[in-house]
Amino acid sequence: MFERIERVPGDAILGLIEAYQQDSNPQKVDLGVGVYRDDQGRTPVLATVKKAEEQLCQNEATKSYIGSHGDSRYTEAVTRMVVGEDSATLKAGRISTTQTPGGTGALRLAADFLKAHLPNRAIWLSDPTWPNHPAIFDAAGIEVKRYPYVNADNRLDFEAMLAALKEVPEGDIVLLHACCHNPTGFDLSEDQWHEILEVVKSRGLLPLIDFAYQGFGDGLDQDAFGVRLFVEALDEMLITTSCSKNFGLYRERTGSLMVLAADSEQMQNVRTQVAIAARENYSTPPSHGAAVVAEILSSQTLTEQWKQELADMRGRINGLRSDFVAAFRPHGLEERFAFIAEQRGMFSYTGLSQEQVKRLRDEFSIYMVGSGRANIAGLSEESLDYVARAIATVVK
């Protein structure tokens, strides 16, 4: 029966990993895979994570299931981190949080929930967006549409974005990136968030805010501005979160889906339905990553240490952005690539063409996604000049 199954191309980013590993060039640089790296090219385990794991190893008493909504210590702590300790909406009992297998699992759980309870509603994604966004919602049977995000000059085109959202049919879903937009790195200003909120309210749209990089842009609270603005102003919305980046828990698959309802009664109704969707999808989430996060956030000492580790990662990335722009100065390209210092998070939409990206890989062993998205965290002080010189070669 399997003879009719056709081979399909593998995931482009995962394919880059294999190609990079097989490359024997000692100067090779991996700017493709979306993980944080230190200056030695490692994705470290945070010291606070190690301490939390030691404590869990000593104190863990069971490996039993943790239920469809997950670890309550984790969900309560992450909710406070996202919406703020003083959130009136949180105090009113209007938010339900469900632990999920990573941010991807949160998005799929959101998609299944929306398909079941808001059928025939389309979801609008930024163009471009994270490549897995359309795949997830398409697989759930939700119609995917696009709104513009960057223009031909590789700049945030807010006017076009706003105009498109004003034409979205009432009741449709709009996915917004909370911060560190993947893949472009261009984020909305506080004023722009206010303008988007007014459109969402006037058009009766349902926002789904993907919050995968809290703390990687300008700070834990600063990065949450748009999320918290919407939470306190709207009756209904969804938020998906991930602890892969800010806690370095990539392989532990630690995320959550938050659903905001008009009142605590409606929230409980929604919560029962999300539990069913989770049960039908993966039953219960994995425990370890959530237990680590809960252990850190329940300790003032570990929390302060973790915030410093997060600040160090954020500072390294933002420093690399400025240094990378400066590295283009000898090649007369500093102004052309000045936007890299304005972007936030790990990723930069460089504006390089597929042909230029191919030349970088073939001639210089520099690997990035075909769209021109580069992981700035993959750079090092040692590789900056080499990468800038290679890019100057392929663009001139």
N, C-alpha and C positions, 0 to 999 in steps of 0.2 A: 504493500500500500504506500510505502514511502518513496517509490520510484518517481513519483510525479512532483516531489518536493524539490524546488529549485534553490540553488545557492544564491545568497544575496551578499552584497558588500557588507563588511563589518562596520562597526561604529568608527567614524572618522577619527575621533579623538583617541580612542583606544588603539586604533591602528598607528597613530603617531608614537604611542608608547613603545610598541614593538619595533618600529623603524628606528627610533632613537636608540634603543638598547642595542640594536645590531650595528649601529654606526661606530666605526673605529676611530673617527677623527677626535683627537684629544681636545680640540677646541669646540666640540659640539655643545649646543645650548638648547634646552627644552623650554620653550615658551608656550607650549600647547596645552598641557594637562593642567586643569584648574585646581591645583593644590598650592598651599603656601610652602615656600622653601626659605631656609636661612641662607647666609652667604656661602655656606659650604654645599649648598644644593640639597640639603636634607629637609624632610618634613618631620620636625621634632615632635616628640611626645612632651606636652607641657609639664613642667615640674609639679604644678598643682594637680594635674591629672594623675601623676604617679603617686602623690601623697594620698589623694582620694582613693585610688585603687588599693593602696596598702591598708587603709582603714576599712574598706569594704571587705577585703580578703580576711581580715581578722574578725569582722563583726557579722558578715552575711550568714543568715541562718537557714535559708531555703532557696531552692531553685524552682519553686512552683510558678504557675502562670501568674501574670500581674493584671489580667483583665483587659478588656477591649479598649478602655480609655488609658491604660498604662499606669505608671507610677505616679500617685497623687502628689508626692513630695516634689517630683520633677515638674509636673504640669503646673502646680501652684507657683513654684519658683520662676519658671520660664514665663508664665503669664505676667507676673509682676515685673520681670525684666523688660518685657515687650511693651506693655501698656502703661507702666509706671506704678509705683507704690500707692500714689494718691489718686488713682483713676476713680472717678465717680461711677463710671460704668462697671468697673470691677466690683466696687463696694455694693452696687445695686444687684449683683448676682446675674448680670446679663451676658456673661462670657462663659462659654464651654470650651475647655481645652482637652484635646485628645492626643496622647503620645503616638507617634508614627515611626515607621522604619525610614528615618531620614526625611529631608525636605521633599525628595521625590515621592516618597510614600504619602506625605501630607498632601501633595498636589493631586495624586491619584485618588486619595480618599475624598478630597474636595470634589474632584470630577465625578466620582461615582455618586456622591450625595446630590450634587447639582443635577445630574442626569435623571436621577430617580424622582426628585421633588420639584425641579424646575425644567420640565421637558420642553423642547422646542425653543430654548433660549440659546443664543450664540454666545461665544466668549471672544472678546477682542484682545489681541496681543500686540505689543509694540513690534514695529518692523525696523530693526531686527530684535529678536529676543533669544533667550536661551534655547538652543535647538531642541531640547527635550520637551519644552512647553507644548508646542503644537502636537507632538507625538502622543503625549499623555492624554490630552483632551480629545484628540481624534480617536484614540483607542477606546475611550469611554463613550464614544458616540455623540460628542458635542461638536456642533459646527464651529469651526475656527475662522475668525476674520481678523483683519489687521488694521492698526492705525499707525501713521508715520511717526518716526521718532528722531531719525537723523536725516540731514539733507545731503545733496550731492557733494558739498564741501566738507563732509564728515564732521558736522556740528549738530548739536541738539536743535531740532526744529520744533520749538514749543508751539509756535503759531499754528503750524500744520497739525500738530497733535491735538491741540485744543479745538481747532475747527472740525477735525474728524470726529472727536468725541461728542461734539454738539449735534452730530447727525446719527449717533448710535440709537437704534430703536429702544424705546422705553422697556425696561425690564431685562435687557441684556446684561451680561456680565463683562466687566472690564478688569483685566489683570494689570496691575501696576507693580513696578519694582520699588521697594521701600528705599533702598540705597544701593550704591555700588552696582549699577545696572550692568547686567550680563547679557550681551558681550561688550557694550560700548564704553562703560565707565562714566557716562554722562548722567548726572543726577539732577533732579528738580530742585529749584530753590524753594525757600519757605513761601515766598509770594506765589510761586507757580503751583505749589500744593494747594494753597487756598483757592486759586482759580479752578483747579481740577475738581476740588470739593464742590464748588458751586455748580459746575456742570453735572456732576454725579447726582446732586440733589435735585436740580431742575429737570433732568432727564429721567429720574427714577431708575438709575442704574444700580447694579449690585457690584461693589468693588471686591476684588480678591487681591490682596496685597501679598506679594511674595517677599519674605524677609529672610533671606539666606545669609546675609553678611553683617549682622548687627555688630557694631564695634570696629569694623574694618574700614569705615569711611572717615568720619570725623570724631566718633565717640559713641558710646552706648546710647546716651540720651539724644545726642544730636542726630544720629542715624534713625532714631525712632520718631522723628518729628511728624512725618506724614502719617504714619500709622496712628499715633496718639491723637492727632488732629481729627482724623476720620472716626476713630473710636468714640470720641466725646461728642461728635456732631451728628452721627448717623444712628438709625435704629437697627440696621442690618449690614453685616459685612463678613468676609472671611479673611483670615490671615494664615499663611503657611510659614513655618520657621524651620531653621536648621541649626544644629550645633557643630556641623562638620568643620567650619572655618574658625569660628571664634573660640571653640574649645579644642580644635585639632582632632576631632573624633570622627574622621572621615569613614573609617571602616566599621565603626560601631553603629552607624545608621541611626542617628538620634535627631528626631524632628518633632513637630507638632502641628496640628490643625486647630485653630481657634475660630469659633463661630460666635458672632455677636447677634443677639436677638433683642426685640423691642422691650421685653420685660423678663423677669426671672421665670415666669410660667412658660412663656414661649421658648426660653432657653432650655428648659428641661425637656420640652417636646422635641426640640432639635437634637438634644444630646442623646436621646434614646435612638433616634434614627441614625445618627453618626455611628453609634455603637453597632448597630445592625450592619451598616456598610463596612465597618472594620472587620466584623466577624465574618462576613462573606468574602472578604478580600484576603486578609492574612491572619485573622482570628485575634491574636494578641501580639504586641510589638516586642522586640528584644529588650532585655532588661539592663544590660551592663552600662551602656553609654548614658542612659537616663539616670541610673544610680550614681554615676560619677558626677554628672552635672548637679544633681540634687545634693550630693555630699559637699561639693564646693560651695554652692550657693546657700547652704544652710550654716556655713561657718564664716564668720566675719573675717577671720584671719585668712582662710583660703580664698575668699572672695576678693579681698584686697590684693592678694598675691596674683590671682588670676587677672584682675583688671590691669595690673602692671605688665603681665606677660602679653595681654591683648594690646596694650598701648605700645609695647615694644614692636610687635608684629606690624601694627598700623604705621608706626613711625618709620620702620624700615621700608615699607612699601612706598609711602609718600616721599621719603627721602630719595628712593630710587627713581621716582618719577621726575623729580627736579634734576637729579644728576644725569638722567637719560637725555633730557632736553638739552642740558649743557654739553653733553657728548656730541651733539649734532652741530655745535657751533663751528668747529674747524671745517666742516663740510658745507657750510652756508645753509643749513637746513633747520637752524634753531627756531626760526619763526614758523616754518611749516609744521613742525611737530610740537609747538608750544602747548597745544591742547592736552598733551599727555600729562602735564603737570596740573591741569585743571580737573582731570578726571579723578574718580575715586574708586577704591577697591582694588582687587587684584588685576582686573582686566582693562585693556585698552583697545579700542577700535582704531587701528592704526591708519586705515585708509589705503593700505597696500592691496594691490590686485592679486587675484589667484596666481597669475603668471609670476609676479614678483615674489610671492610667498614660495612658489615652487623653486625659483632661482635661489632663494635664501637657503632652502633645504638642500638642493642639489650641489650648489657651489660652495656653501659656507657651513653646512650642517647645523643650520639654525631652524628649529622646528616650531611652527605655529599653525593655527587652524586656517583653512583655505580662505575664510572670510576676511583674514587679516587681523583677527583677534589675537592679541598677545597677552600672556600672563606675565605681568611686570614682576611678580614675586619670583619668577624663574631667572631673573637677571642677578648678577652679582657685581660688586665693584670691579672685579677682575675682568668681567665679560662686557661691561658697558661700552667701552671704546670699540671693541671688536664688532659688536652687534650694530653700533651706530655706523661704523665704516661699511659694513656689509649692506645695510639698508641704503646708505648713500650711493653705493655702487649700483644697486638694482633700480633705484628711482631716477637716477640721472641719465 
